[in-house]
Amino acid sequence: MTPYPIFILADNQDITRAGLYAYITRYFKGAHIVEAGCKRDLIGELDRCERGVVILDYTLFDLRSVEDFLILHKRFQDINWVMFSSELSEDFIRRVCVEENVGMVLKDNSGEEIRSALICAARGERFLCHQVANLMLTEIGKKDVHNLLTPTEIEVLKLIARGRSVKEMASDRNSSIHTIITHKKNIFRKLDVNNIYEATKYALRAGLVEMIDYYI
């Protein structure tokens, strides 16, 4: 029995599939590889798969939106994904960058980065190519959040994203618990989020906190 997961190629470019076959058979000898030409085929393969890696060209596959992908991602939570496209939009990157089992690599990346993305996914780890990692560290999204929230609300959002409790935030800011609760409610309303998890993802996407702050 192969120790490797099943590799599912969800890419409609013949040359890309041929290249992926070459990489996978070279570094994962004996691994099982299947193809999915459309969303329906992909779901069928995922339903039959207990442990798998999906290599998906998001921009060319028949997914209507990032929400379409996130529904799939939530449905098959044990699957590891590698987004493998010619380019990924800033909006897409911000939406999925906090999902632990979604890696991203571009088709013009070096062979070493593509290899690393496949190996990490097979291990259940996430790999981000240098372009995506650099983009996540830039100021994308900050303008929007600064237009929506007051400076005080932004500082409270940062504390929320760092896992501080209401009591701790009140102590940090020399404020009352009631004041912090009011700020928190206003933040949730303005950002159209429903809980701390969603607020934290927003803060990460907006670049208000770095990934290392979140995991600490």
N, C-alpha and C positions, 0 to 999 in steps of 0.2 A: 504493500500500500504506500503510495507516495506521501511524503510528509508535507508536500506543498498544497496550497489551496488551489481550487479551480480558477483559472484565469479566463475572464469573459471579456472578449474584445467587442466593444460597442463603438465601432469606428467604421464609417462608410467609405473610407479611402483605401483602395486596394494596396497602394504602395505603403501606407502606414501600417496596415495589418501585416503585410509581409515583413516589414521591419520589426514589428512587435513579436511576431513568431520567432524571428531570428534571435532577438534578445532573450526571450523567455526560454527557448529551448537551449540556449547557450548557458544561461545561469541557473536554470531550474530543470535539470535533466529528468525527463520522465513526467513532467508536469502536464496536467490535462488542460487543453485550451479549447474553448468553444467560441463561437461568434454569435452576435446578436445584431441583426440588421435594422431592427426597429424597437420601439418601446415595448410592444407586445412580446416580441421574442426575448427581450431582456428580462421582463418580469417572469416569463416562463422558465428561463434559466435560473433566475434567483430563487424561484419557488422550489427548484430541485436541488439547490445548492446549500449545504450547511456551512461551508467555509469557502469564501471566495474573494477574489479581487476583480473589480470591474475597472477596466481601462476605458474611459469614456471621453469621446470628443464632444463636449457639451455644445459647442457652437454649430456643429453639423448634424447632430443626432436629432430625432424627432421629439424633442422636449420643448414645450411651448414657452416655458419661463423658468426662472430660478425656483419659483414655488413648486413647479412640477417636479423638479429634481429633489427638492427638500422633502416632498411627500414620499418619494421613492426611498430616500435616505432614511427617513423615520420608519418606514415600513420594514426595511431590511437593515436593522441596526447592527447586526453582526458582520455585515459586509464591509470590506475596505474598498475605498474608491480612489482612483487616480484620474484627476481631470487632465486630459492630454489633448490640448488644442493649439491652434496656431496663435490665438490670442484669447485672453479672458478679460472681460470688462471689469472696471473698478467696482461697479455695483455688485457683480457676481462674486468677486473676491471678498468684498466686505460682508456679503451675506453668508458665505460658507466658511470663512477663515477660522471661525471658532469651533467648527465641527472637528473633533479629534481624529476621526478616521477618514478624512478627505484630504488627500494630497493633491498638489498641483504642480504640473511641469509643462513647459511649452515645447512645441515640436521643433523649434530651432535651438533648443538647449543642447549642450554637449552630450555626447554619449555617456559620459560619466554621471551626469545628473539624471538622465533617463534611467540608467542602470540603478542608481541609488533610489529613485522613486519606486521602482519595481521591487527591489529588495526590502525596502522599508514597509511597503504595503503587504508583502508576503509575511512579514513579521508582526503585522498588526500595528505598525507605526506609521506616522505621517511624515511625508517629505514635501517641502516647499522649495521650488527652484529659486535661484537668487533674485530674479526679477520680481517674483511675487512677494518674496520676503522683504525686499527693499520697498516695494509699494506699500506693504502693511506698516512700514515704519515711517512713512511720509505723513503729510498733513491731510490726506484725503478724508473728507467728511467733517473736518473741524468747522468749516464755514457754516454748514447747515446747523450743527448743534449750537453754535454761538448765536445764530439768528433765532433759535427756538427758545433757548434757556438763558436765564440771567446768570451773571458771574457766580453768584452764590449757589444757584442750582447746579451749575457745572461742577463746582467743588464738591457738593453733596453727591452728585452722580459718580464722581471719581471714588469717593469713599465707599459708596454702594458696591462699585465694581471691585473694590479691594476687599470686600467681604466684611466691612465694618457693620456692627449692629446699630440700631437706632440709639441705644444708650451710649455706645462708644462714640458715635458721631456727635451726639449732643455734648459729650465731654470734650472731644477734640476741638469743637468749635465754640465752646463756652455758651451753648444755646440750651434752651429747654427741649425736652423730649417732644412736647407738643409742636414746637417750631420745626423740628426735624421731620416729624410726621407730615406736617403741612407741606414742606418742601418736597418730600418724597411723593406725595399725592399729586402735586403740581407737575413734577418731572414725568411721572407715569402718564398723566393726561396729555401733556405737550408732546411727548414722544410716541404716544399711542402704544404703550406697552402695558402689560398686565401684571408683571411680577418682577422680582429681582433678577432672575435669570435673563429675561428679555432685556431689561435695562442694562445688565452687564454686557450682553452681546452688542447692544447699541454703542456703549462706551468703547468697546474694543474696536468695532468697525470704524468709529469716528476718530480713533487714534488718541483718545483721552487718557488711556492707560495702555501699557505695553503688555504683551502676552506674559512676560515673566512676572509682572505684578499680579496678574490674574491667577497664575498657578501657585505663586507663593501664598 
